[in-house]
């Protein structure tokens, strides 16, 4: 037999006080019975009845657990690969404080929302790199998210093709092939300015694999300048570069892969809707195992104590009622 809980200091003090008062009361009853000639044998059953009732209440309070039982534990979840654009345009400030800083804040909300799912993080601009492989470790993910900046990846342009190819490979390279590819998801986060040449072929590959691609655009159609430590980023002619959200390319990517497009701009934030949409996707059975469990059987002892209490209430002694 095992116990769900243990007696604390306060419980022990309460029990000791109760026992002292109860034995003092019992001693008084025995004394009165002796004076009036009442036989001890008539009083003893009441004493034993109430002592047993008190003991049963203490046992039920401790939560006795016993008996062998088996329970199947199933782990169900999704694999989510998040690809974050770290090209120079993500430093634009049309979404305060900057596009990238806003994304970093929202990424932590996404990680928190999918605590039972495996999440991976990759970063890209003209090249792509895995920042964090698929993991259940939220603390590690949040640390990687906090370090994101546009200087982590070489190149200032954006190539969706490389990022999608890497995300696809990481989701399909598991030792055990997935029975439900729909539980594998890619979230592509960018301002939508794609300068890659292989994006279409990578989208076809994702589509054939049954992986769903959700795109999250960040920025505004009006756009803004790109702030640097020396002022603003300029083109070859010395003019300030204005970067704008290209939502059309992001929408097309989502439509072609049975996904959906979401957006963060000055007025709207679709991250909550993105989380709700992915939550509605059925997860895959990752693992199942049978474990030995024992149930808290406190109610047996509590029921016995209640029965003894009812007996105590309906029975009286011949001379002294206690």
HELIX and SHEET records of a PDB file:
HELIX    1   1 UNK A    9  UNK A   35  1                                  27    
HELIX    2   2 UNK A   40  UNK A   62  1                                  23    
HELIX    3   3 UNK A   88  UNK A   91  5                                   4    
HELIX    4   4 UNK A   99  UNK A  113  1                                  15    
HELIX    5   5 UNK A  138  UNK A  146  1                                   9    
HELIX    6   6 UNK A  160  UNK A  172  1                                  13    
HELIX    7   7 UNK A  181  UNK A  183  5                                   3    
HELIX    8   8 UNK A  199  UNK A  209  1                                  11    
HELIX    9   9 UNK A  247  UNK A  256  1                                  10    
HELIX   10  10 UNK A  271  UNK A  279  1                                   9    
HELIX   11  11 UNK A  298  UNK A  314  1                                  17    
SHEET    1   A 3 UNK A   2  UNK A   3  0                                        
SHEET    2   A 3 UNK A  64  UNK A  77 -1                                        
SHEET    3   A 3 UNK A 284  UNK A 296 -1                                        
SHEET    1   B 6 UNK A 128  UNK A 135  0                                        
SHEET    2   B 6 UNK A 118  UNK A 124 -1                                        
SHEET    3   B 6 UNK A  79  UNK A  85  1                                        
SHEET    4   B 6 UNK A 184  UNK A 190  1                                        
SHEET    5   B 6 UNK A 212  UNK A 218  1                                        
SHEET    6   B 6 UNK A 261  UNK A 264  1                                        
SHEET    1   C 2 UNK A 224  UNK A 225  0                                        
SHEET    2   C 2 UNK A 242  UNK A 243 -1                                        
SHEET    1   D 2 UNK A 227  UNK A 228  0                                        
SHEET    2   D 2 UNK A 231  UNK A 232 -1                                        
END                                                                             
